[in-house]
Amino acid sequence: MAPPPRKAFPLRLDPALHAAIERSAAGDLRSVNAQVECLLREALARRGVKLDAPTPARRGRPPRDGADDA
C-alpha cells in the first residue's frame, strides 16, 4: 500500500533562516524538508492543533512479486 501523496509547494525563506534550519536539520540527522515539516508540526501542536501521526516512509527492499519467502 502506497503512502498518501505529499503536497509540494515553493517556499521562499530568508537566507539566514534557511541556514539556521540547515544547521538544526544536520544536528537532528534530517533533511531540511523533514526539519521544516517537524518544526511546523511542533508549532501546530503548541497551538493545540491535532494532526495524525506522519506515515513513515517504507524502508528496505520491496517484496518480491509472486514468490514465497519459505
C-alpha positions in Angstrom: 0.0 0.0 0.0 1.5 3.3 -1.1 1.6 6.2 1.4 -0.7 9.1 0.7 0.7 11.7 -1.7 2.6 14.7 -0.3 1.8 18.2 -1.3 4.7 20.1 -2.9 4.9 23.9 -3.0 7.6 26.5 -3.3 8.7 28.2 -0.1 10.7 31.4 0.0 12.9 31.9 3.1 15.3 34.5 4.3 18.8 33.0 3.7 19.7 33.3 7.4 16.6 31.4 8.4 17.4 28.7 5.8 20.9 28.4 7.1 19.6 28.1 10.7 17.2 25.3 9.6 20.0 23.5 7.8 22.2 23.6 10.9 19.2 22.3 13.0 18.5 19.6 10.5 22.1 18.4 10.4 22.1 18.2 14.2 19.0 16.1 14.1 20.2 14.0 11.1 17.3 15.1 9.0 16.9 16.7 5.6 15.9 20.4 5.5 12.5 19.4 4.2 11.9 16.9 7.1 13.1 19.5 9.6 10.7 22.1 8.3 7.9 19.6 8.5 8.9 18.7 12.0 9.1 22.3 13.1 5.7 23.0 11.6 4.1 20.0 13.4 5.7 21.1 16.7 4.4 24.7 16.3 0.9 23.4 15.4 0.9 21.1 18.5 1.8 24.0 20.7 -1.2 25.8 19.3 -3.4 22.9 20.1 -3.9 21.7 16.5 -4.2 17.9 16.4 -2.7 16.0 13.5 -2.5 12.4 12.7 1.0 10.9 13.1 3.0 11.1 9.9 3.2 7.9 7.8 6.8 6.8 8.0 8.5 6.1 4.7 8.8 2.4 3.8 12.4 1.3 4.1 14.3 -1.6 2.7 13.8 -3.8 -0.3 10.3 -4.1 -1.7 8.7 -7.6 -1.5 9.2 -9.9 -4.4 6.1 -10.4 -6.6 4.6 -13.9 -6.6 7.4 -15.5 -4.6 7.0 -17.2 -1.3 9.5 -16.4 1.5 9.5 -20.1 2.7 
